[in-house]
Amino acid sequence: MNNLARLSVLILTLVFSQMACAETTEETTTQAATDKQSTVTTTNDVDTFLANLKLKVPSMQIDYAAMSPMPGFYEVLTDGQLIYVSEDANYLLSGRLFSLQDGVVDLSAMAKERADLMRAPMRKAKIDRVPEEEMILFKADNEQYRVTVFTDVDCGWCRKLHREIPNYNELGISVQYLAYPRAGMGSSSYVKLRSVWCAADKQAAMNTAKLDQEFGTDTCADPIAQHLDLVNDFGIRGTPALVFESGRLLQSFLAPDDMLKAVKRDKETLAAANSTAQESASD
């Protein structure tokens, strides 16, 4: 197992260990804890830093914050972007941070990895609560993996991904769609997606929309606004956006073989983390 995989297992183990311990509390407490969108460290120093930062930039949505490897700065994930802010919240740096101590190491990429792992259980819990009838599912006959895909019918890479669904299915990978009209509610993209979600045969409507760029005129009480809430909660900024079974997020197209590698790695990491968490809870 390489260093990145070990880091993934370790962080997910810590997160799921905390979740396993929380199962002894009342369900409402667990639900509220899972729904928290921010994974900000709660030490006094970080709390003071966040309070100062909020005073300076009240509108900033902070998804994650922790001490940076660069002395005197915190790493902050906001609106899907990683930035660095001085401890007194007087200075902000935007860009990638590299370490030169042992070769060239991309510390910003590692920080984003940590933030994604910390937020994965929240994403998983929220997707698990979406009724299947509000999704459009292309299920593999021999399903072994399931990937949630936020999609927009006007997205070229989304259409490319859709053309690969038969190949994903052959590999045991089911694809369940949620809607992400990037232009927002009321836009042309939204109207097109609404016609798909409101069709009597949603799979056929999605095929026609993605492959032929033809759309119906059906309307209904669609769930697209709720899907957009998840987009904002998860920090998604592009399509296609893939959410794996662990809650890990990847905003990219993957060819079938690469998708299989990704879902296998995700499932192995999640299984290892859950196993370790259960062992810790029983001690």
N, C-alpha and C positions, 0 to 999 in steps of 0.2 A: 504494500500500500504506500503510495507516494505521500509527500508531506502535506499537499493540499487535501488529499483524501483523509489523512489522519486529523488535520485541522477540522474538516467537516464533521467527522465522527465525534470529535471532542466537544465542539460547540453544540451540536445537536443533542449529544448526550446530556450536557449540562441543562439545556433548555427543557428537554423532555423529562429529565429527572425532577426538575422543579414542578412540571405539570403533573407527574405521577404522584408526587407528594401532595399536591393540591387536591387530588381526587378524594381525599378524606374529608374535605370541607363540603359545605352545602353546594348544590348544583349551581345555584344562582351566583355564588361567589366565584366558582370556576368559570362560569360563562362570562362574567364581567371581566375577569382577569384575562381570559383569552381574547376578548374583544378589544383590548387596549391596542391602539395603533402605534404608540410610541414605545420603543425599547430603550429608552434613555436610562443610563446608569443612575442609581438613586443615592449616591454618596453625597455628603454635605457639600463637598467641593463642586461637584457637577451641578447640584441644585443651585448653588450660588451663581455659577457660570451661566446656567440656563436663564435664571432670573435676569441677570445683567443683559444677556443677549436679547431676551424678549423686550426689555426696555428700549434697546437700541433699534430692534427690527420687530415690531409687534406682529406683523403679518407673516412672519416666517413660520412655516410648518416644519417642525423638527421631528424626523422619524427615528433618528439614532444619534447618540453623541457619546464619545468616549475620549480619554486622553490619547493624543497622537504620539507616535514615536518621536516626532519633532518636539523638543523641549519647549514648553511655554505655550503650546497650541493644542486645542481640541480638534478632533475630526468630527464633522457634523454632516449627516445625510439630510438634505432638504430638497423636496420636490424632485427626487430621483438623482440629485447631483451631490457629489461629495465636495465639501469645502473645508477649509481650515480656519479656525477663529482663535485669536489670542485669548489667554485665560481671563484677561480683563475685558474681553469683548470689544476692544477698541480697534482691532485690526482683523481683516478678513482676506484670506488668500484663496484664489480659485485656480485649480490646475492639479496636475499629477505630482505626487511626492515620491521621490526615489531615495533609497538608501545606497550609499557607496561603500559601506563598511566591509561587506563581503561580496564584492562584485556589484552589479547594478540590479537592484531589487525594486520592483514596482510596489511601493507600500500602499498607494491609493487603491490598486486592484485588490490587495489583501484586505483593506478596510471595507471595501464594498462587499467582499465575500463574507466578512464577519457580519456586516449589517444584514445581508440577505439571509444568512443562517439564523440570526436572532429573530427576524420577522417571519420566518417560514411557518412556525406553528400557528401564528395568527392567520396567515393566508389559508392554510389547510383547514382550519376550523371554520372560516367563513365560507369557503367553497363547499365544504361538507354540508353546510346548512342550506345551500341553494337546491330547491326541488329539481329533480331530474327533468320534469316536464317543462321547466323554464330554460333548459339547455337544448341544444340540438346535438344529439349523440350519433356518432358513427362507430358502432360497436364491432370489435373484432370477434369472430366466431370463437377463437381460442384466447380470449382476453387474459393477458398476464399483467398488463400495464394500462394505465389511463392517464391521459394528458389533457388538461384544460387549456383551451386556446381562446384568447380574446382576439376577435377578428373584425375586420372592416371590409365590406365588399368592394370598396374602391382602392384597396391596397394590393399592389402587384405581387408582393411577396406572400400575401395571404392567399391569393389565387394559386400561386405556385405550390404552397403548402397543401391546399385543398386537392390539387391534382395528384398529390402523393398519398392521399388517404387510403386507397386500395393497397398500396405497398406497406403503409404503416399497419393496416389491419392484418395483412399476411404475416407480419412479424409479431402479432399478438398485442398490438398497441391500439387501444380505442382512443378516439378523439371526441371530446365534448366541447362544444362551442358556447362561448358567451359573447355578447355583442359589445363592440367598442367603436361607435361612430366617432371618428377622431374630430370631426367638425362640430360635434355637439348635438344636443337635442334640437329637433326642428330642422336640422340640415338635410340636404339631399341624401347624404349617407345614412342618416337616421331613417328617413322615409323608406329607403331601399331595404335596410335591415328590418324595419317594422313589417314590411310586406312578407319577408321571409319568416319571421317569428309568428306572424298571424296566419300563415298559410295552413290549409288542412293537412298537407303533407310537407312538413318542414324540411325533411331531408331532400326531397325532390326540388323544393324551392331554393334551397341552398345550392344544390348542384347547378340549377339553371342560372342562379345569380352569379356564382363564381366562374362557371365554365363558359356560359353564353352571354353574360352581362345582360340578361333579360329579367325583368322584375314584374311582380304582380301589383295589385292595388289593394290587397287585403289590409284591413285595420282591425285593431282589437286593443284590449287593455294589456299592452305588452310589458315585459319586465326590463326593458332596456335602461330605464333610469336607474334601477337597482344595480344593473351590471356596471353602469358608469360610476356608481358609488364605490364599487369594488375596485375599479380602475384607479380611482383617487386614493382609496385606502392602501392599495398595494404599491403605489408609486409607479404605475405603468405610464410610459410616455410614448410608446410606439407599438405597431402591430407588424407581424403577429407576436403576441406575448404568450409564452408558454408557462404554465404553472404545473409543476410536477406533483406527484402524490405526497411528497413531504412538505409541500408549500414553497419549495425553491422556485425562484423566478428566473426565466431567461427570455429576453426580448430579442428574438432572432428566429429565422427559419433554420430548420435542420433537415438535411437529407435523411432518408429512411435509415441507413446504416448508422449515421451519427445520432439519430433519435434513439435508436435501440441502445447504443452505448450510453447515452445520457440517462435513459429511464432505468437501465440496469444499475448504473452507478448510483443513481438517486435511491433506488429501492434497497440496495446493499447498505448504503449509508444510513438510511432510516431504520432498517432492521437492526444494525449494529447499535445505533443510538437507543432504540427502544429496549433492546436486550440489556444494555448496560444500565439504563434507567430503572428497569424492573429489578435488577440485582441490587441497585443502590436503595430502592424503596423497601426491599425485604430485609435489609441489614438492620 
